[in-house]
Structure formats: structure tokens, C-alpha cells
Amino acid sequence: MNWSTVKTRIVDMLFHDVVQAKVQQAVGPLSLTLDPSNAGFRRLTDKTSPRDLPIPTQERMQEIAYFLWLTNPMAKWLLNMQVAYIVGEGVEMQAEDEAVKAIIETWWTDGVNQWPLKLPKKVRELAMFGEQCWPAFVAPGTGRVRLGYLDLSQIEEVVLDPDNAEQPVGVITKEQHGHVRVPQRRYSVILPVGEEELTPITQQLRQQFTDGPCFYFAINNVSNGSRGISDLFDRADWLDGYDQMLFQRLERSDLANRIVYDLTLNGYTQDQVTEFMKHFQLPKPGGVHGHNEKVTLEAKSPTMNSDDAWTDARMFKHQSLAPFPEHWFGGGGDVNRATASEMDEPTFKLLGERQKLWKAILEQVAGYSIRQAKMAGHLAQTAEETVTAVFPEMVTADLAGLGQTVQSVSQAVATLLAQEIITKPEARRMVSVIVKSFGVELEDLSEEDLEKMFNENELTESQRDVVRTARTRGAEPSDEPRAPSDKEQAS
């Protein structure tokens, strides 16, 4: 028995009544579900956190987001564009330890997990619904972890740690699915820390979640918000309005293609006009309409003010697309190559932030799989648990432009160095910033190390062999110059 367990038992014996009172206070919002007389009912306006949307609004938000993804081309593009840039070329899981690498490879390609196939869907649906919940199932013999999927419309409540509102600790499902009663489930959210590190109140609360572990991730919420918010939530009305406007313009374009004829009969009474129209027929295409000076026939077409419509459509599109620039969605506008690059940077920053989030998610889930393999004895306890998720680069480097930049910077650095404005280590750091774009990391070296490197570069091949031999034997070569050998002189 370790010290953490002993400490927990001591606290439980001394402060049992206080802890129980705190737990009841913490699970107060769950009382409706726990009361048998309320079976089949759920709250309409109550919320777990004051920063959450009302439950009907949360469910409606997810329904609208799904509907927009199905029917709205711009909404689908917004979600699919995230998938394309974040995981479009695939993700690779890397580990230094070979045994850990084998565990992760099995977990990654498992017939149920199928991460290469399912990861794009998970990235899209996290953006669409604002949250994801994956029940985890562990094989007792090997510790192999398989993930399920919980329909988010089935979530009744996400319970937060009473001592740390940033951390969800449990997920409760509904007892009613449509008109069908279903068993309620209480999943325990997998935490990045051990149970013994939680406060006694939280440990007591976690004991109520007995239907297995799950992963729960939410986006676009504040620190004490229990539910996630869709990426389409704040732009749903604009996306729908833009779609409706285009349909209205489509209907008006049909009217714009219609032609009416204006027939003027000068001096005719109403009765004469009525009698004339009984026998009047429009000439066939290419035909002749004969009339005297009292009859005039003109073709009329409606004026639809298309220029105004284009201005309005562009304005609505900007509101719907932000932060994506308009030229990403087939609109050139007043954009040229130079301004387009400047407009792209904020978008790539936001996409990079979401990519880092998914990197953390994958590494957390992979770490859980490794810990389960250790607990099952399928992996040595001393195995290194570090796993790295490697994502594709979002932007292809402009090698030609970078080459010119490196050349210009190198010349500038050489000038500053010759004028003794900067030191050699400072010059190296300036160059390292540029060559990093090529994927090359320059090590920081001191003035002494750089001088030694320079001196070695000036040596002949035979002299370099002497230096290598001396270092292999553990001795530093002498800095004193030596006379070249006969062979070196001949060469």
C-alpha cells in the first residue's frame, strides 16, 4: 500500500461526513436523474455550468450544424477544409522504444480503431458538433484499447470536477431515446493523472461512474464550460442567409429571362382595345408585324440590379467565411499574389492551433493505450511512454523564394560580421532562423567552438585524420602547427 492510499483512507476516516456533504452538493444537478419518480423526464433549462448553453439549445445547435453540413456547400467546405489542412496527408505516430512502437502500431491499425480511416471523420465531427466522446474498451489479457463512439445527442450531462471546473470527470447519457427507454450509462472520463492524485471529493464523485472509461474532448468552450460549441454556431444564420439569397437570385434570374411585349394603340377606346386583342397574335421568330402609326409594339425585360446583388452577396460571404479569405472559396476580389499570401497567414495560424489540439488528443489517447499495456503485463514497466504524433506541413515552402532570402541574409550577415557589429555566434543564430524553413536546425555554438570548427575546415585531409584519431583515443589534438609530411608536400 503506497502513501497516497494511506493518506486517502486517513482523510476518509477523519472527514467522512464533510466529504459526503460536499459530494452531495457537487452532484446536486444529478438529483433529477437519481430520483426514481423522475424517470423518463429530463431538465429543459437547467445547466451543469453557468457557461453552458441551455440543453435544448445545445441539441438544436448540433442538429443545425449537421443539417448545414449536409445541405450548405459553404458549411461543408469550411469543415472539409479543416480536415484537408490538418490531417490531409496522414498522421504518423512515432516512439523511440521499439516495444512501445509495436503497441502503438497495433492500436493505430486495429480493425476497430482504424485511425487512418476514421481520423478525418473525427476531426470533421469535432469541428461540426464541438465535442467528441469515445468510450474505451480494454482487453484484460493484453491491455489492447479499442474506442467506441457515443452519439452526442445521447449525452444528458457532462459532470465537472467540483474542485477544478476545467476538468470533466464523467459523462451521463439519457434514459430516453426518442420514444424508447434505454439504460442510462455513466462513463468515467479518462484523466491524464492517476485517481490517487484527485481530491477526496472528486474520488467519491468518480465512484458513481461505473459503466467504463471514456475520452471526452470539447472545443470553443470556456474553462468552466462542460459542453463544446460547434465551429458553425456563430455563423449558422449567415451561412443560411447567404444560401437563401443565392436561391432568391436564382428565382429572379428566371424572371430576368422572361420578355413581355408592350402594345400601344393610340386613340383606341377600351372596347376597341379588347376587340383588337381578340384577333392579335405575335409574329413568329423572323416574322413581320405590320401596323400603322397608331400601333406600337415593344419588347420589355425587367431590370434586376445585378450589380447591387453581387455587392451584397460578397459582403454576406465575407461574414460567413471569416477567418478564411474570400479567394479560398473561389472569389478573387481585389486580391493579387502578394496580398493573398498576407491574408493567408491568420488562417494558417488558426488551423495550426487546431492541429496542435489534435496532436495533444492523439498523444493522450496513445499514452492511455501504453499504460493499459503495462498494467496487463504486456509491456515492461520501464518502457519509455513518450509518443509523438507527426502531422503534415500545412504550407509547402517556396524554395526559390527561400533561396533568395538565404542569399540576401547571408550577405548581410557577412557584412555585419566584417564590420564587427555582431559576433560569430550571433551571426550563426541569424542564419539559423532562415535555414530552419528548410527543415535544418543549426546548433548554437560558442565563439570558441566556431573558431575550432573554422580551423578544422582549413586542415588538409591528412591533418583531419590526425584530429579524428586523437579524439578517438580521448586526447585533444595539439593546437601547435606541425610541418607537413613529405607525402603532403608532394600532393
ZALUM-634348 format. One record per residue (C-alpha): x, y, z; residue in three letters. Coordinates in nm, 4 decimals, m for minus. Layout:
N
PT        xx        yy        zz  rest
PT         X         Y         Z   ALA
...
***
This chain:
491
PT        xx        yy        zz  rest
PT    0.0000    0.0000    0.0000   MET
PT    0.1503    0.3307   m0.1045   ASN
PT    0.1405    0.6593    0.0847   TRP
PT   m0.1325    0.8072   m0.1399   SER
PT   m0.3714    0.5237   m0.0498   THR
PT   m0.2924    0.5564    0.3215   VAL
PT   m0.3480    0.9319    0.3055   LYS
PT   m0.6824    0.8866    0.1306   THR
PT   m0.8018    0.6403    0.3964   ARG
PT   m0.6975    0.8698    0.6812   ILE
PT   m0.8839    1.1631    0.5259   VAL
PT   m1.1890    0.9412    0.4735   ASP
PT   m1.1921    0.8320    0.8385   MET
PT   m1.1461    1.1826    0.9786   LEU
PT   m1.3626    1.3828    0.7415   PHE
PT   m1.6141    1.1282    0.6069   HIS
PT   m1.9216    1.3365    0.6918   ASP
PT   m1.7736    1.6543    0.5447   VAL
PT   m1.6731    1.4749    0.2252   VAL
PT   m2.0180    1.3199    0.1859   GLN
PT   m2.1833    1.6598    0.2258   ALA
PT   m1.9531    1.8101   m0.0328   LYS
PT   m2.0227    1.5233   m0.2717   VAL
PT   m2.3972    1.5688   m0.2378   GLN
PT   m2.3508    1.9381   m0.3083   GLN
PT   m2.1324    1.8598   m0.6097   ALA
PT   m2.3786    1.6102   m0.7589   VAL
PT   m2.6789    1.8275   m0.6856   GLY
PT   m2.7562    1.8745   m1.0582   PRO
PT   m2.7757    1.4935   m1.0895   LEU
PT   m3.0607    1.4650   m0.8395   SER
PT   m3.3259    1.4665   m1.1104   LEU
PT   m3.1737    1.1603   m1.2713   THR
PT   m3.1193    0.9835   m0.9378   LEU
PT   m3.4806    1.0323   m0.8249   ASP
PT   m3.6848    0.7270   m0.9464   PRO
PT   m4.0027    0.9355   m0.9605   SER
PT   m3.8452    1.1464   m1.2355   ASN
PT   m3.7687    0.8519   m1.4641   ALA
PT   m3.8323    0.9407   m1.8269   GLY
PT   m3.8030    1.3141   m1.7648   PHE
PT   m3.5112    1.5477   m1.8208   ARG
PT   m3.4360    1.9124   m1.7477   ARG
PT   m3.5349    2.1714   m2.0059   LEU
PT   m3.3419    2.4768   m1.8906   THR
PT   m3.1085    2.3694   m1.6113   ASP
PT   m2.7366    2.3600   m1.6917   LYS
PT   m2.4393    2.1919   m1.5287   THR
PT   m2.2283    2.5050   m1.5708   SER
PT   m2.3409    2.8694   m1.5872   PRO
PT   m2.1271    2.8993   m1.9027   ARG
PT   m2.3132    2.6246   m2.0926   ASP
PT   m2.5905    2.6680   m2.3443   LEU
PT   m2.9367    2.5534   m2.2306   PRO
PT   m2.9799    2.1839   m2.3093   ILE
PT   m3.2396    2.2378   m2.5879   PRO
PT   m3.0121    2.4995   m2.7472   THR
PT   m2.7131    2.2632   m2.7269   GLN
PT   m2.9043    1.9866   m2.9027   GLU
PT   m3.0530    2.2232   m3.1586   ARG
PT   m2.7078    2.3648   m3.2327   MET
PT   m2.5747    2.0209   m3.3190   GLN
PT   m2.8773    1.9398   m3.5351   GLU
PT   m2.8369    2.2653   m3.7294   ILE
PT   m2.4624    2.2083   m3.7718   ALA
PT   m2.5274    1.8622   m3.9154   TYR
PT   m2.8031    1.9941   m4.1429   PHE
PT   m2.5782    2.2717   m4.2730   LEU
PT   m2.3004    2.0227   m4.3428   TRP
PT   m2.5447    1.8129   m4.5462   LEU
PT   m2.7110    2.0927   m4.7435   THR
PT   m2.4943    2.4048   m4.7414   ASN
PT   m2.1921    2.3990   m4.9778   PRO
PT   m2.0055    2.6691   m4.7874   MET
PT   m2.0582    2.4990   m4.4490   ALA
PT   m1.9336    2.1696   m4.5912   LYS
PT   m1.6340    2.3473   m4.7416   TRP
PT   m1.5484    2.5133   m4.4090   LEU
PT   m1.5413    2.1776   m4.2292   LEU
PT   m1.3716    1.9812   m4.5061   ASN
PT   m1.1038    2.2488   m4.5450   MET
PT   m1.0007    2.1966   m4.1833   GLN
PT   m0.9683    1.8222   m4.2411   VAL
PT   m0.7652    1.8770   m4.5587   ALA
PT   m0.5106    2.1046   m4.3915   TYR
PT   m0.4904    1.9347   m4.0509   ILE
PT   m0.4667    1.5656   m4.1479   VAL
PT   m0.4972    1.5659   m4.5261   GLY
PT   m0.1729    1.3772   m4.5959   GLU
PT   m0.1979    1.1474   m4.2961   GLY
PT   m0.0576    1.1376   m3.9427   VAL
PT    0.2309    0.9252   m3.8190   GLU
PT    0.2750    0.8081   m3.4595   MET
PT    0.6405    0.7799   m3.3545   GLN
PT    0.8066    0.6301   m3.0456   ALA
PT    1.1710    0.5748   m2.9507   GLU
PT    1.1129    0.2471   m2.7656   ASP
PT    1.0650   m0.0408   m3.0124   GLU
PT    0.8223   m0.2266   m2.7828   ALA
PT    0.6123    0.0874   m2.7379   VAL
PT    0.6252    0.1449   m3.1126   LYS
PT    0.4809   m0.2024   m3.1712   ALA
PT    0.1980   m0.1374   m2.9209   ILE
PT    0.1095    0.1926   m3.0865   ILE
PT    0.1224    0.0406   m3.4343   GLU
PT   m0.1239   m0.2295   m3.3267   THR
PT   m0.3504    0.0291   m3.1645   TRP
PT   m0.3302    0.2603   m3.4662   TRP
PT   m0.4205   m0.0039   m3.7273   THR
PT   m0.6595   m0.2100   m3.5132   ASP
PT   m0.9618   m0.3346   m3.7084   GLY
PT   m1.1998   m0.1383   m3.4842   VAL
PT   m0.9944    0.1758   m3.4239   ASN
PT   m0.8814    0.2156   m3.7872   GLN
PT   m0.7251    0.5541   m3.7165   TRP
PT   m0.6016    0.6168   m4.0735   PRO
PT   m0.9614    0.5762   m4.1947   LEU
PT   m1.1548    0.7320   m3.9064   LYS
PT   m0.9305    1.0226   m3.8066   LEU
PT   m1.0586    1.2598   m4.0823   PRO
PT   m1.4156    1.1912   m3.9675   LYS
PT   m1.3272    1.2600   m3.6068   LYS
PT   m1.1558    1.5885   m3.6983   VAL
PT   m1.4598    1.6951   m3.9019   ARG
PT   m1.7123    1.5982   m3.6357   GLU
PT   m1.5248    1.7711   m3.3545   LEU
PT   m1.5493    2.0931   m3.5573   ALA
PT   m1.9108    2.0206   m3.6518   MET
PT   m2.0511    1.9300   m3.3099   PHE
PT   m1.7959    2.0958   m3.0806   GLY
PT   m1.7307    1.7807   m2.8778   GLU
PT   m1.6445    1.4124   m2.9034   GLN
PT   m1.6985    1.1223   m2.6635   CYS
PT   m1.5277    0.7869   m2.7212   TRP
PT   m1.5953    0.5002   m2.4768   PRO
PT   m1.2803    0.2924   m2.4276   ALA
PT   m1.2756   m0.0869   m2.4080   PHE
PT   m0.9659   m0.2634   m2.2723   VAL
PT   m0.8752   m0.6283   m2.3349   ALA
PT   m0.7825   m0.7726   m1.9910   PRO
PT   m0.5163   m1.0080   m2.1255   GLY
PT   m0.3160   m0.7729   m2.3453   THR
PT   m0.4338   m0.4262   m2.2448   GLY
PT   m0.5243   m0.3511   m2.6078   ARG
PT   m0.7521   m0.0446   m2.6244   VAL
PT   m1.0394   m0.0076   m2.8659   ARG
PT   m1.2517    0.3055   m2.8934   LEU
PT   m1.6242    0.3295   m2.9490   GLY
PT   m1.8364    0.6313   m3.0392   TYR
PT   m2.1119    0.7877   m2.8318   LEU
PT   m2.3827    0.9727   m3.0230   ASP
PT   m2.3643    1.3222   m2.8798   LEU
PT   m2.7430    1.3591   m2.8858   SER
PT   m2.7452    1.0895   m2.6142   GLN
PT   m2.5443    1.2962   m2.3653   ILE
PT   m2.7563    1.4160   m2.0774   GLU
PT   m2.4801    1.5800   m1.8782   GLU
PT   m2.1041    1.6219   m1.8578   VAL
PT   m2.0041    1.6410   m1.4919   VAL
PT   m1.7135    1.8661   m1.3942   LEU
PT   m1.4669    1.8204   m1.1125   ASP
PT   m1.6148    2.0159   m0.8156   PRO
PT   m1.2626    2.1234   m0.7191   ASP
PT   m1.1466    2.2040   m1.0732   ASN
PT   m1.4116    2.3234   m1.3171   ALA
PT   m1.1699    2.2878   m1.6091   GLU
PT   m1.1716    1.9085   m1.5836   GLN
PT   m1.4704    1.6910   m1.6841   PRO
PT   m1.4839    1.3742   m1.4736   VAL
PT   m1.7929    1.1914   m1.6009   GLY
PT   m2.0464    1.1656   m1.8830   VAL
PT   m2.4101    1.0688   m1.8197   ILE
PT   m2.6354    0.9511   m2.1029   THR
PT   m3.0105    0.9918   m2.1377   LYS
PT   m3.2659    0.7331   m2.0331   GLU
PT   m3.4944    0.8208   m2.3221   GLN
PT   m3.4038    0.7855   m2.6912   HIS
PT   m3.6996    0.9107   m2.8904   GLY
PT   m3.9931    0.7121   m2.7523   HIS
PT   m3.7773    0.4209   m2.6378   VAL
PT   m3.6462    0.3736   m2.2849   ARG
PT   m3.2766    0.2836   m2.2841   VAL
PT   m3.0425    0.2050   m1.9938   PRO
PT   m2.8659    0.5119   m1.8640   GLN
PT   m2.4870    0.4917   m1.8688   ARG
PT   m2.2326    0.6703   m1.6558   ARG
PT   m1.8891    0.6867   m1.8159   TYR
PT   m1.5815    0.7886   m1.6213   SER
PT   m1.3723    1.0380   m1.8195   VAL
PT   m1.0131    0.9210   m1.8614   ILE
PT   m0.7853    1.1718   m1.6878   LEU
PT   m0.4189    1.2473   m1.7557   PRO
PT   m0.3431    1.1902   m1.3847   VAL
PT   m0.3986    0.8973   m1.1501   GLY
PT   m0.7077    0.8651   m0.9308   GLU
PT   m0.4934    0.8961   m0.6178   GLU
PT   m0.3960    1.2488   m0.7239   GLU
PT   m0.7574    1.3724   m0.7156   LEU
PT   m0.9147    1.5339   m0.4117   THR
PT   m1.1289    1.3124   m0.1826   PRO
PT   m1.4458    1.4840   m0.3047   ILE
PT   m1.3639    1.4090   m0.6664   THR
PT   m1.2692    1.0488   m0.5860   GLN
PT   m1.6059    0.9977   m0.4162   GLN
PT   m1.7826    1.1538   m0.7119   LEU
PT   m1.5953    0.9355   m0.9612   ARG
PT   m1.7178    0.6202   m0.7868   GLN
PT   m2.0662    0.6866   m0.9253   GLN
PT   m1.9446    0.6420   m1.2850   PHE
PT   m1.9291    0.2649   m1.3183   THR
PT   m2.0034    0.1931   m1.6857   ASP
PT   m1.6467    0.2113   m1.8057   GLY
PT   m1.3955    0.4765   m1.9128   PRO
PT   m1.4308    0.7214   m2.1978   CYS
PT   m1.2453    1.0072   m2.3602   PHE
PT   m1.4268    1.3403   m2.3761   TYR
PT   m1.2961    1.6436   m2.5665   PHE
PT   m1.4656    1.9806   m2.6190   ALA
PT   m1.3754    2.2931   m2.8171   ILE
PT   m1.4849    2.6582   m2.8269   ASN
PT   m1.5939    2.6487   m2.4631   ASN
PT   m1.4611    2.8492   m2.1706   VAL
PT   m1.2647    2.6961   m1.8850   SER
PT   m1.5711    2.6164   m1.6738   ASN
PT   m1.7960    2.5152   m1.9642   GLY
PT   m1.8917    2.1479   m1.9626   SER
PT   m2.0055    2.1161   m2.3260   ARG
PT   m1.8375    2.2059   m2.6544   GLY
PT   m1.9598    2.4570   m2.9123   ILE
PT   m1.9705    2.3951   m3.2873   SER
PT   m1.7451    2.5917   m3.5222   ASP
PT   m2.0623    2.6724   m3.7194   LEU
PT   m2.2591    2.8051   m3.4221   PHE
PT   m2.1781    3.1748   m3.4646   ASP
PT   m2.2083    3.1688   m3.8441   ARG
PT   m2.5064    2.9366   m3.8971   ALA
PT   m2.7501    3.2236   m3.9630   ASP
PT   m2.5078    3.3877   m4.2051   TRP
PT   m2.4492    3.0637   m4.3924   LEU
PT   m2.8219    3.0015   m4.4191   ASP
PT   m2.8906    3.3638   m4.5174   GLY
PT   m2.6264    3.3533   m4.7898   TYR
PT   m2.7763    3.0292   m4.9197   ASP
PT   m3.1276    3.1779   m4.9252   GLN
PT   m3.0037    3.4887   m5.1029   MET
PT   m2.8488    3.2814   m5.3804   LEU
PT   m3.1746    3.0870   m5.4244   PHE
PT   m3.3687    3.4137   m5.4426   GLN
PT   m3.1309    3.5439   m5.7062   ARG
PT   m3.1788    3.2166   m5.8940   LEU
PT   m3.5544    3.2705   m5.8968   GLU
PT   m3.5117    3.6316   m6.0043   ARG
PT   m3.2765    3.5286   m6.2825   SER
PT   m3.5599    3.3184   m6.4233   ASP
PT   m3.7781    3.6279   m6.4243   LEU
PT   m3.4997    3.8295   m6.5822   ALA
PT   m3.5019    3.5926   m6.8786   ASN
PT   m3.8722    3.6481   m6.9369   ARG
PT   m3.9745    3.9044   m7.2044   ILE
PT   m4.3121    4.0820   m7.2195   VAL
PT   m4.4485    4.2888   m7.5049   TYR
PT   m4.5944    4.6357   m7.4681   ASP
PT   m4.8646    4.7045   m7.7316   LEU
PT   m4.9754    5.0682   m7.7663   THR
PT   m5.2949    5.1509   m7.9580   LEU
PT   m5.3264    5.5284   m7.9915   ASN
PT   m5.6815    5.6658   m7.9912   GLY
PT   m5.8470    5.3309   m7.9169   TYR
PT   m6.1203    5.3027   m7.6594   THR
PT   m6.1161    5.0212   m7.4049   GLN
PT   m6.3726    4.8283   m7.6020   ASP
PT   m6.1704    4.8700   m7.9210   GLN
PT   m5.8553    4.7526   m7.7418   VAL
PT   m6.0410    4.4462   m7.6116   THR
PT   m6.1736    4.3658   m7.9559   GLU
PT   m5.8287    4.4169   m8.1143   PHE
PT   m5.6604    4.1784   m7.8670   MET
PT   m5.9040    3.9019   m7.9569   LYS
PT   m5.7502    3.8741   m8.3014   HIS
PT   m5.3933    3.9955   m8.2338   PHE
PT   m5.1087    3.7451   m8.2494   GLN
PT   m4.7361    3.7977   m8.2006   LEU
PT   m4.5334    3.7388   m8.5147   PRO
PT   m4.3278    3.4197   m8.5273   LYS
PT   m3.9485    3.4493   m8.4921   PRO
PT   m3.8283    3.6140   m8.8115   GLY
PT   m4.1859    3.7131   m8.8983   GLY
PT   m4.3283    4.0586   m8.9794   VAL
PT   m4.5654    4.2693   m8.7716   HIS
PT   m4.7482    4.5199   m8.9895   GLY
PT   m4.9143    4.8210   m8.8309   HIS
PT   m4.9937    5.1896   m8.8907   ASN
PT   m4.8705    5.4887   m8.6978   GLU
PT   m5.1267    5.4340   m8.4223   LYS
PT   m4.9922    5.0922   m8.3209   VAL
PT   m4.6585    5.0392   m8.1392   THR
PT   m4.5187    4.7003   m8.0259   LEU
PT   m4.2109    4.6882   m7.7978   GLU
PT   m4.0333    4.4047   m7.6141   ALA
PT   m3.9712    4.4728   m7.2424   LYS
PT   m3.7410    4.2926   m6.9952   SER
PT   m3.7174    4.3547   m6.6169   PRO
PT   m3.4193    4.5354   m6.4628   THR
PT   m3.2817    4.3235   m6.1722   MET
PT   m2.9901    4.5424   m6.0484   ASN
PT   m2.7398    4.2548   m6.0562   SER
PT   m2.4500    4.4780   m5.9537   ASP
PT   m2.6153    4.5533   m5.6188   ASP
PT   m2.6808    4.1830   m5.5650   ALA
PT   m2.3134    4.0980   m5.6246   TRP
PT   m2.2026    4.3545   m5.3659   THR
PT   m2.4465    4.2178   m5.1074   ASP
PT   m2.3521    3.8568   m5.1804   ALA
PT   m1.9833    3.9323   m5.1366   ARG
PT   m2.0481    4.1051   m4.8048   MET
PT   m2.2515    3.8103   m4.6729   PHE
PT   m1.9889    3.5660   m4.7959   LYS
PT   m1.7148    3.7501   m4.6062   HIS
PT   m1.9208    3.7278   m4.2872   GLN
PT   m1.9810    3.3559   m4.3368   SER
PT   m1.6241    3.2634   m4.4311   LEU
PT   m1.4233    3.4525   m4.1705   ALA
PT   m1.1432    3.3893   m4.0860   PRO
PT   m1.0896    3.2213   m4.4247   PHE
PT   m1.0083    3.4742   m4.7016   PRO
PT   m1.2528    3.5002   m4.9910   GLU
PT   m1.0078    3.3797   m5.2553   HIS
PT   m1.0057    3.0405   m5.0807   TRP
PT   m1.3712    2.9955   m5.1781   PHE
PT   m1.3451    3.0785   m5.5457   GLY
PT   m1.3640    3.4562   m5.5119   GLY
PT   m1.0747    3.6618   m5.6446   GLY
PT   m1.1967    4.0067   m5.5498   GLY
PT   m0.9169    4.2634   m5.5353   ASP
PT   m0.6582    4.0003   m5.4401   VAL
PT   m0.3235    3.9502   m5.6102   ASN
PT   m0.0486    3.7004   m5.5283   ARG
PT    0.1260    3.9293   m5.2792   ALA
PT   m0.1853    4.0286   m5.0823   THR
PT   m0.3161    3.6709   m5.0914   ALA
PT   m0.0095    3.5484   m4.9022   SER
PT   m0.0594    3.8133   m4.6341   GLU
PT   m0.4282    3.7230   m4.5996   MET
PT   m0.3479    3.3516   m4.5647   ASP
PT   m0.1302    3.3830   m4.2537   GLU
PT   m0.4084    3.4411   m3.9927   PRO
PT   m0.5971    3.1424   m4.1309   THR
PT   m0.2926    2.9163   m4.1085   PHE
PT   m0.2339    3.0333   m3.7508   LYS
PT   m0.5849    2.9251   m3.6502   LEU
PT   m0.5571    2.5956   m3.8373   LEU
PT   m0.2201    2.5388   m3.6718   GLY
PT   m0.3810    2.5880   m3.3303   GLU
PT   m0.6429    2.3209   m3.4099   ARG
PT   m0.3689    2.0902   m3.5397   GLN
PT   m0.1824    2.1244   m3.2086   LYS
PT   m0.5041    2.0342   m3.0271   LEU
PT   m0.5355    1.7139   m3.2282   TRP
PT   m0.1705    1.6361   m3.1656   LYS
PT   m0.2376    1.6566   m2.7905   ALA
PT   m0.5529    1.4421   m2.8263   ILE
PT   m0.3773    1.1648   m3.0170   LEU
PT   m0.0796    1.1610   m2.7815   GLU
PT   m0.3104    1.1460   m2.4795   GLN
PT   m0.5114    0.8541   m2.6202   VAL
PT   m0.1909    0.6745   m2.7246   ALA
PT   m0.0451    0.7266   m2.3765   GLY
PT   m0.3527    0.5619   m2.2238   TYR
PT   m0.3059    0.2626   m2.4537   SER
PT    0.0565    0.2281   m2.3403   ILE
PT   m0.0380    0.2471   m1.9706   ARG
PT   m0.3007   m0.0239   m2.0170   GLN
PT   m0.0446   m0.2480   m2.1874   ALA
PT    0.1863   m0.2011   m1.8859   LYS
PT   m0.0940   m0.2789   m1.6403   MET
PT   m0.1712   m0.6014   m1.8305   ALA
PT    0.1949   m0.7024   m1.8197   GLY
PT    0.2165   m0.6903   m2.1974   HIS
PT    0.4763   m0.4118   m2.1815   LEU
PT    0.7710   m0.3645   m1.9477   ALA
PT    0.7192   m0.1096   m1.6712   GLN
PT    1.0471    0.0572   m1.7640   THR
PT    0.9417    0.1185   m2.1246   ALA
PT    0.9529    0.4835   m2.2316   GLU
PT    0.5943    0.6073   m2.2739   GLU
PT    0.6703    0.9114   m2.4886   THR
PT    0.4786    0.9045   m2.8178   VAL
PT    0.4828    1.1824   m3.0762   THR
PT    0.2097    1.2485   m3.3330   ALA
PT    0.3650    1.3898   m3.6505   VAL
PT    0.1261    1.5932   m3.8663   PHE
PT    0.1779    1.7090   m4.2259   PRO
PT    0.3018    2.0576   m4.3025   GLU
PT    0.0172    2.2899   m4.3946   MET
PT    0.2098    2.5082   m4.6370   VAL
PT    0.4591    2.3951   m4.8980   THR
PT    0.7734    2.6026   m4.8684   ALA
PT    0.8607    2.8363   m5.1561   ASP
PT    1.2135    2.7024   m5.2074   LEU
PT    1.3021    2.9543   m5.4767   ALA
PT    1.1983    3.2458   m5.2592   GLY
PT    1.3678    3.0972   m4.9540   LEU
PT    1.6887    3.0504   m5.1530   GLY
PT    1.6952    3.4176   m5.2441   GLN
PT    1.6224    3.5105   m4.8834   THR
PT    1.9095    3.2939   m4.7558   VAL
PT    2.1470    3.4520   m5.0055   GLN
PT    2.0442    3.8063   m4.9082   SER
PT    2.0619    3.7355   m4.5363   VAL
PT    2.3998    3.5627   m4.5712   SER
PT    2.5452    3.8656   m4.7481   GLN
PT    2.4028    4.0992   m4.4851   ALA
PT    2.5365    3.8827   m4.2020   VAL
PT    2.8824    3.8659   m4.3652   ALA
PT    2.8891    4.2458   m4.3901   THR
PT    2.7891    4.2896   m4.0253   LEU
PT    3.0479    4.0327   m3.9214   LEU
PT    3.3259    4.2010   m4.1214   ALA
PT    3.2422    4.5342   m3.9612   GLN
PT    3.2496    4.3633   m3.6184   GLU
PT    2.8949    4.4774   m3.5447   ILE
PT    2.7919    4.1235   m3.4476   ILE
PT    2.9816    3.8184   m3.3193   THR
PT    3.0089    3.4817   m3.4910   LYS
PT    2.7554    3.3121   m3.2580   PRO
PT    2.5079    3.5940   m3.3271   GLU
PT    2.5671    3.5584   m3.6997   ALA
PT    2.5037    3.1842   m3.6761   ARG
PT    2.1771    3.2401   m3.4896   ARG
PT    2.0599    3.4874   m3.7558   MET
PT    2.1287    3.2369   m4.0321   VAL
PT    1.9672    2.9546   m3.8344   SER
PT    1.6341    3.1424   m3.8350   VAL
PT    1.6318    3.1380   m4.2159   ILE
PT    1.7568    2.7837   m4.2819   VAL
PT    1.5008    2.6484   m4.0324   LYS
PT    1.2450    2.6899   m4.3115   SER
PT    1.4326    2.4156   m4.4996   PHE
PT    1.3967    2.1797   m4.2029   GLY
PT    1.7569    2.2304   m4.0878   VAL
PT    1.8284    2.3048   m3.7206   GLU
PT    2.1630    2.4777   m3.6553   LEU
PT    2.3103    2.4100   m3.3134   GLU
PT    2.4069    2.7106   m3.1020   ASP
PT    2.7856    2.7225   m3.0751   LEU
PT    3.0161    2.9461   m2.8739   SER
PT    3.2875    3.1660   m3.0226   GLU
PT    3.5496    2.9110   m2.9226   GLU
PT    3.3613    2.6207   m3.0843   ASP
PT    3.3142    2.8175   m3.4058   LEU
PT    3.6822    2.9074   m3.4160   GLU
PT    3.7781    2.5440   m3.3707   LYS
PT    3.5372    2.4412   m3.6462   MET
PT    3.6861    2.7049   m3.8764   PHE
PT    4.0393    2.5847   m3.8064   ASN
PT    3.9433    2.2248   m3.8765   GLU
PT    3.7858    2.3234   m4.2077   ASN
PT    4.1229    2.4718   m4.3083   GLU
PT    4.3075    2.1468   m4.2397   LEU
PT    4.4157    1.9058   m4.5115   THR
PT    4.2597    1.5589   m4.5220   GLU
PT    4.5671    1.4046   m4.3550   SER
PT    4.5517    1.6587   m4.0748   GLN
PT    4.1813    1.5806   m4.0216   ARG
PT    4.2721    1.2110   m3.9828   ASP
PT    4.5150    1.3032   m3.7055   VAL
PT    4.2422    1.5038   m3.5265   VAL
PT    3.9891    1.2201   m3.5560   ARG
PT    4.2435    0.9649   m3.4266   THR
PT    4.3327    1.1825   m3.1282   ALA
PT    3.9671    1.2319   m3.0363   ARG
PT    3.9003    0.8593   m3.0684   THR
PT    4.1806    0.7905   m2.8191   ARG
PT    4.0365    1.0517   m2.5827   GLY
PT    4.3081    1.3106   m2.6310   ALA
PT    4.2683    1.6557   m2.7736   GLU
PT    4.4976    1.7289   m3.0689   PRO
PT    4.7634    1.9910   m3.0172   SER
PT    4.6850    2.3403   m3.1359   ASP
PT    5.0519    2.3837   m3.2333   GLU
PT    5.1029    2.3773   m3.6092   PRO
PT    5.3072    2.0912   m3.7408   ARG
PT    5.5198    2.0644   m4.0542   ALA
PT    5.3513    1.8838   m4.3423   PRO
PT    5.4773    1.5366   m4.4231   SER
PT    5.6691    1.4504   m4.7396   ASP
PT    5.3545    1.2922   m4.8806   LYS
PT    5.1547    1.6093   m4.8110   GLU
PT    5.4242    1.8253   m4.9655   GLN
PT    5.4291    1.6074   m5.2767   ALA
PT    5.0499    1.6271   m5.3034   SER
***
